[in-house]
Amino acid sequence: MYPSRFSYEAPSTVAEAVAMLAAADGEAKILAGGQSLIPMMKLRFAAPAMIVDINGIGGLDYHRADPDGTYRIGALCRHADLEKSAALADVQPTIAAAAPVVADPLVRTRGTLVGSVCHADPQGDWASVMVSLEGAIVAQGPDGRRSIQVADLIDGPFQTVLAPDEIATEAVVPAPRGTRAGGYLKLERRVGDFATVGVAVSVEMSGGSVARAGIGLTGVGPATINASDAAAALVGTALDADAVDAAAQLAAEAAQPRSDHRGSADYKRHVVATFVRRIGAQIQRSEQEAA
Amino acid sequence: MALDEIKIGGLGASRRRVEDNRFIRGKGNYIDDIALPGMLHMEILRSPLAHARIRSIDVSAAWAIPGVRMVLTGDMLAARNLAWMPTLSYDTQAVLATDKVRFQGQEVACVVADDPYIAKDGCEAIVVDYEPLPPIVNPTQATAPGAPLIRDDKTGQDSNVVFDWEVGDREGTDRAFAQADVVSAIEMHYPRSHPSPIETCGSIADFNRATSKLTVYMTTQAPHIIRAAVALVAELPEHMIRIVSPDLGGGFGNKVPVYPGYVVSILASILLECPVKWIEDKSGNLISTGFGRDIYLKGEMALRNDGRILGVRMHTDSDHGAFFSDAQPSKFKIGLMHSAFSCYDIPAAHLTAQGVYTNKAPGGVAYRCSFRVTEAMYFQERMVQAAAADLGMDQAEFRRINLVRDDDFPHRTPWGFLTDSGQYGKCLDLGLEAIGYEDFLRQKEEARQRGRLLGIGISTMTEPLGAGNSREYDILGIKMFDSAELKVHMTGKALLRTGAKTQGQGHETTWAQIVAHELGIPAEDVLVEEGDTDTAPFGMGTYASRSTPVAGAAVAMVSRKIRAKARQIAAHLLEVSEEDVEWELGRFSVRGAPDRGVTIQECAIAAYSNMPDGMEPGLENNAYYDPPNLTWPFACYIATVEVDPETGVWDVLRVVAVDDCGVRINPMIVEGQIMGGLTEAYAMANMQFITFDEDGNCIGSNYMDYLLPTAWETPGFELHEVVTPCPHHPIGAKGIGECATVGGPAAFVNAVIDAIGDSGVRNIDMPLLPDRVYEAITGGHDISGAPPVKTE
């Protein structure tokens, strides 16, 4: 497991990192948690000429809420930081549900949410979660900063619209229109296994009905799937069983799974529907308990 | 006063493992820890295709890379008659491919360079022109009319069949089936898996031109067999070959065969006259080295309505990959498959077996198993569950009716093995009591009313562990005995060496306990060394749970030789005749005057300073032990599960294990072996398999696809014991290292099948992935074969 030759840079500011990326002319990769990049380099599936290690850049390891409820997660915030955050479950239930089931404890200690989203692995958990939350990525390049919806960021397996000289510095979840509820369920053969199926459901409840909903699907298509029709079927409902059932069917239809050694396509669709129902029922239960 | 045996670390002491002291401090000495002056590094270029003719290999760009010292291809080896090597099963295996590649991952070329990065760069620079050929990935394809011939290198080989073999009484079995009230038939597949020790294979070959001596540090479970193989293959004099097997990071059967990397590193060292190191990477290990299992079964049982088994028929189709390199006794082509049903009293049985070549990695090693015993016992216990269901009989009761009774030993099995001891019924009853069998059946019924699926699976089995005896067991003609050499120093401290090779079993701890038991020398005063052919006595190595049954017996026997000599010295020191000397642990005393005595340590110093007239000085000896029979541990494993009918996901509720491995040398280590084995059993049932797509691409070439269970999902195990000493082993011990791997998988699968019993499903082949379980429940049909892999 010996990677190809590469040069290593460790900038101390985002601007410095952007300059290095620009100079590398598309041949550089950013190292944050490294939990996907390093194995790919060791297998020589990836052979970047330069590694830009951003771990020395200060002030990127945060996750916090703005006064208006907007939630920001810095590029060096580790999965484990989210997993261990006691306050997160109240304000970001979908993120809190996903954090403990990302990969395994070792990976969670190093890996980052922003890195995972930008890696754009169709089997990555965070992109589905962010899609369900209408989340965005803030990218900084030579010409300044821009915000990209995660649903628009990913344009294929392992492909994003980020320019080679752009760095994703944070993930942003917009403020909710009401009370947040949500969940993430994942079928895996073993802790640390890639998801056979992952389903993220996020809703914002206002006055007893759904003001906004999002459903993201992991591992059942060539890229993270934004099941927007399924989510739309929930809006305006009280999240009753019939509405959830309709959304579950639409989510299963939105999935584009293929048969592989993790399961058949039909089975994966069935699990998508089952998980949407289960998260819906979970939310219903906790709403009733709260009431 | 006799010594307290537990206090001196003798038999029955749960002594902490002495080897762990260095392992947990990071002070182990594994192959990759060894660095020799001037050492170069070798990497292997592997075939990306499963079956292809090699048109040409262009190595010029690799030679041009600075730091590349040598590029080796099959043609270079052929010029030295080394392109092919013998396997452990009287076949040949390509070292580096010359004519064709026959499986994905096959060794095509090697690059030796100043460091492993450059060596890897060199491999990438080699250009191989392949002409793809149709690949064969299962026995059905291999035997289909017009199937491409994989082994066209072999004169007279006109099909892909490796062997046809049979054992048992065909006519007698036919008669039994003619008398049957019910015939229970089932087909199943034991999928291919890989032993996957955490440490991969590797070697450092160091040929010294000045002394003509070849030293090879090598990850091997059987260093003496390797020495003989190197002498024969490389035509080097055996006394000038030293094989050193350092600390091993696991073996599980994977480190028994000879692999091309070893051979080429040796040749490279001879040609370059400097040490050459080869450390296999994880993918290389998973795709090219000895796999386990990959057998299809057609099984039938002849049953009487009262529950008695009248006869058994089995036919196996085994997939051996491109070269027949199973590690197994020479005369048994499908290993000890015919040890199936040894724990049951069965009048007649017949087994036929066909092995085939496919375009998959060779191997068929005994993955934590005595030569196909794992498959035998899995098939047995799945057949037994199906038979009980076909008779409408309780699965525990069906077993109780057919298990060999305590007063029936020695018992000759229908396929000729002699089982000699056990309390099978007691083990079963203890297991049922521990799991709360009747209570669980009630719970299961109540749960069923509420739409929940609970299930219970039982697996009872005895397995043959500890080959030989030498009459029946050999590898390439070398008889399967083993050895020990004990040197008691002047101060009563001792050095013990054996022909076995520990790889996690804890020999450094347990062998010393046997010496402590036999001689009263505290275990901490006994240093155990293994693995260096220049110092260790000749032995066949460690696999097939043979260490305690064979080498461990040799340790007891050499200790007894030492004790016999010490007795003569004691008589001399006590000035009495030998007949008047009595032994208690650690001390000789005068009969009738127990206060007059000498310790074993006093005898030791006398052996060097005050021996009787005419006695050869010193207190050293050796023993070669040829066991009279295999040892036959018995186990009863019971698992309970809950299946989620909506997703097919199943969770283990409880696992109860009752093991009877005779006398336990170190109970803690025995329990560790059982827990490790059960973990692997759970893994087999749930996730751990290697499969191939129709192009022969290996699915399972890394730890992202080939899943080993972690502490997170591995269930807890409740262990119980019964002790029936082995009647022929000097200390009454039986093998234990593999029982749970062998007997465990069926308990889990039986439990899941029991849980979904209402669906009418009789079999789901491992691994029981959720989608397969779900499909079985909803479709109401069996799920057979390896998981489907479609390339899209």
Chai-1 contact restraints between the chains, C-beta under 6 A:
chainA,res_idxA,chainB,res_idxB,connection_type,confidence,min_distance_angstrom,max_distance_angstrom,comment,restraint_id
A,M1,B,D281,contact,1.0,0.0,6.0,A-B,restraint_1
A,Y2,B,P116,contact,1.0,0.0,6.0,A-B,restraint_2
A,Y2,B,Y117,contact,1.0,0.0,6.0,A-B,restraint_3
A,Y2,B,K120,contact,1.0,0.0,6.0,A-B,restraint_4
A,R189,B,M687,contact,1.0,0.0,6.0,A-B,restraint_5
A,R189,B,L707,contact,1.0,0.0,6.0,A-B,restraint_6
A,R190,B,M687,contact,1.0,0.0,6.0,A-B,restraint_7
A,R190,B,L707,contact,1.0,0.0,6.0,A-B,restraint_8
A,R190,B,E713,contact,1.0,0.0,6.0,A-B,restraint_9
A,V191,B,T710,contact,1.0,0.0,6.0,A-B,restraint_10
A,V191,B,W712,contact,1.0,0.0,6.0,A-B,restraint_11
A,D193,B,L707,contact,1.0,0.0,6.0,A-B,restraint_12
A,R258,B,E792,contact,1.0,0.0,6.0,A-B,restraint_13
A,S259,B,K790,contact,1.0,0.0,6.0,A-B,restraint_14
A,H261,B,I699,contact,1.0,0.0,6.0,A-B,restraint_15
A,H261,B,P787,contact,1.0,0.0,6.0,A-B,restraint_16
A,H261,B,V789,contact,1.0,0.0,6.0,A-B,restraint_17
A,G263,B,D771,contact,1.0,0.0,6.0,A-B,restraint_18
A,S264,B,D771,contact,1.0,0.0,6.0,A-B,restraint_19
A,Y267,B,D771,contact,1.0,0.0,6.0,A-B,restraint_20
A,Y267,B,Y774,contact,1.0,0.0,6.0,A-B,restraint_21
A,V271,B,T647,contact,1.0,0.0,6.0,A-B,restraint_22
A,T274,B,E646,contact,1.0,0.0,6.0,A-B,restraint_23
